[in-house]
Amino acid sequence: MRNLGKEELIEYLLNYAFKHGLSYILVKGEPYDPALSFKNAHKMVINTN
């Protein structure tokens, strides 16, 4: 695998998750708001801040 920049790596990982049945929501929350996961719904909420 070639060296990826930060943005490319994030895009790769999100695409990988989506291809494997995981959905995600990107939100801009407060800096200390944690990411969440809903295992039964196969969904992640990711704080981009």
C-alpha positions as CSV (number, residue, x, y, z in Angstrom):
1,M,0.0,0.0,0.0
2,R,1.4,3.4,-0.9
3,N,1.9,6.2,1.6
4,L,-1.3,8.0,2.1
5,G,-1.8,11.5,3.4
6,K,-4.1,12.1,6.4
7,E,-7.2,13.0,4.3
8,E,-6.6,10.1,1.9
9,L,-6.2,7.6,4.8
10,I,-9.5,8.8,6.4
11,E,-11.3,8.5,3.0
12,Y,-9.9,5.0,2.5
13,L,-11.0,3.9,6.0
14,L,-14.5,5.4,5.6
15,N,-14.9,3.7,2.2
16,Y,-13.7,0.4,3.6
17,A,-16.2,0.6,6.4
18,F,-19.0,1.5,4.0
19,K,-18.1,-1.4,1.7
20,H,-18.3,-3.8,4.7
21,G,-21.8,-2.7,5.8
22,L,-21.0,0.0,8.2
23,S,-22.5,3.5,7.9
24,Y,-21.3,6.7,9.4
25,I,-22.2,10.2,10.2
26,L,-19.6,12.9,10.4
27,V,-20.4,15.7,12.8
28,K,-18.5,18.8,13.9
29,G,-19.0,18.7,17.7
30,E,-17.1,20.2,20.6
31,P,-13.4,19.2,20.7
32,Y,-14.0,16.7,23.6
33,D,-17.2,15.1,22.3
34,P,-16.4,11.4,21.8
35,A,-17.2,9.3,18.8
36,L,-20.1,6.9,19.2
37,S,-21.0,3.6,17.7
38,F,-24.3,1.8,17.5
39,K,-23.4,-1.8,17.0
40,N,-26.9,-3.1,16.3
41,A,-27.5,-0.5,13.7
42,H,-23.9,-0.9,12.2
43,K,-23.5,2.9,12.5
44,M,-20.7,5.2,13.7
45,V,-20.9,8.9,14.6
46,I,-17.5,10.5,14.2
47,N,-16.6,13.9,15.6
48,T,-14.5,15.7,13.0
49,N,-13.4,18.4,15.4
